[in-house]
Amino acid sequence: LPGSLQATRALMVASILLGLVGVFVAVTGMKCMKCMEDDQVKKMRMAVFGGVIFIISGLAALVATSWYGNRVARAFYDPFTPVNTRFEFGSALFIGWAAASLAILGGSFLCCSCPRRETSYPPTRGYPKNASSTGKDYV
């Protein structure tokens, strides 16, 4: 196989493995999991780290898919390529582009859950209880 095809295969395998690692890291950082529940800041940082891994995985898949798509397009428009050996974009390329964009989007959503150092919300006030009772009980 040509070197560029082997490189795209290696990038896709690396993307899949990074995606699996990202899933395991992000799952430990989710709020619904019991692991690391004593320190919420570390838990949120694990989710952000999982998001970064997802973004790297999506970029690797995007590079591999686009590289192979460029190779197919160049071979298609090459006048010296025989007509019966020309390839067109197949569904695997479109699935690869969609998967890469979803991985990048999901990773960026996980990165948006980064804990803030200080809150900008005003302090909460307690509402006064209604001390006066009219003596009428509505049913």
C-alpha positions in Angstrom: 0.0 0.0 0.0 1.2 3.6 -0.6 2.6 5.5 2.4 -0.2 8.0 2.4 -2.9 5.3 2.7 -1.0 3.6 5.6 -0.7 7.0 7.3 -4.5 7.6 7.0 -5.1 4.2 8.4 -2.8 4.9 11.3 -4.5 8.2 12.0 -7.9 6.5 12.0 -6.8 3.8 14.4 -5.3 6.5 16.6 -8.5 8.4 16.5 -10.6 5.4 17.5 -8.2 4.6 20.4 -8.2 8.2 21.5 -12.0 8.2 21.3 -12.2 5.2 23.6 -9.8 6.7 26.1 -11.8 10.0 25.9 -15.0 8.1 26.7 -13.5 6.5 29.8 -12.0 9.7 31.0 -15.2 11.7 30.4 -17.4 9.2 32.1 -15.4 9.4 35.3 -15.9 13.2 35.2 -19.7 13.1 34.8 -21.8 14.3 37.7 -23.9 11.2 37.8 -20.9 8.9 38.5 -20.0 8.0 42.1 -16.2 7.9 41.5 -14.3 11.0 42.7 -17.5 12.5 44.2 -15.6 14.0 47.2 -13.9 16.6 45.0 -16.2 18.2 42.4 -13.4 20.4 41.0 -11.3 17.4 40.1 -14.3 15.7 38.7 -15.1 18.6 36.4 -11.5 18.8 35.3 -11.7 15.1 34.3 -14.7 15.9 32.1 -12.7 18.8 30.5 -9.7 16.5 30.0 -12.0 14.0 28.3 -13.3 16.8 26.1 -9.8 17.7 25.1 -9.1 14.1 24.2 -12.3 14.0 22.1 -11.2 17.1 20.2 -7.8 15.6 19.5 -9.5 12.4 18.3 -11.9 14.3 16.1 -9.1 16.3 14.6 -7.1 13.1 13.8 -10.2 11.6 12.1 -10.8 14.8 10.2 -7.2 14.9 8.9 -7.3 11.3 7.9 -10.7 11.5 6.1 -9.8 14.8 4.4 -6.4 13.5 3.3 -7.9 10.4 1.7 -10.7 12.5 0.1 -8.1 14.8 -1.4 -6.3 11.7 -2.8 -9.5 10.4 -4.3 -10.3 13.8 -5.8 -6.8 14.3 -7.3 -7.0 10.8 -8.8 -10.5 11.5 -10.3 -9.4 14.6 -12.1 -6.1 13.3 -13.2 -6.3 12.9 -17.0 -3.8 10.0 -17.0 -6.0 7.8 -14.7 -8.0 5.3 -16.7 -11.8 5.8 -16.5 -12.5 2.4 -15.1 -10.2 2.9 -12.1 -11.5 6.2 -11.0 -13.0 6.4 -7.5 -15.7 8.7 -6.3 -16.5 9.9 -2.8 -18.3 7.1 -1.0 -20.4 6.9 2.1 -17.4 6.0 4.3 -15.9 9.5 3.7 -19.1 11.3 4.6 -19.5 9.1 7.7 -15.9 9.9 8.6 -16.4 13.7 8.2 -19.6 13.5 10.2 -18.0 11.5 13.0 -15.1 13.8 13.2 -17.3 16.9 13.4 -19.5 15.3 16.1 -16.4 14.3 18.1 -15.1 17.8 17.9 -18.5 19.3 18.8 -18.9 16.9 21.8 -15.4 17.6 23.0 -16.0 21.3 22.9 -19.3 20.9 24.8 -17.3 18.9 27.5 -14.7 21.6 27.6 -17.4 24.2 28.2 -18.1 22.6 31.6 -14.8 24.0 32.9 -15.1 25.1 36.6 -14.8 28.8 37.2 -12.5 30.1 39.8 -15.1 32.4 41.3 -18.7 32.9 40.7 -20.0 36.2 39.4 -23.5 35.6 40.8 -24.7 37.9 43.5 -25.1 36.4 47.0 -28.5 34.7 47.5 -31.0 36.3 49.9 -33.4 34.4 51.9 -37.1 35.2 51.4 -39.0 36.4 54.5 -41.6 34.0 55.7 -45.2 35.2 55.8 -45.6 35.8 59.6 -49.2 36.9 59.5 -51.8 34.2 59.2 -55.3 35.2 58.3 -56.8 32.1 60.0 -58.5 31.0 56.8 -57.5 27.6 55.6 -58.3 27.1 52.0 -59.0 23.6 50.9 
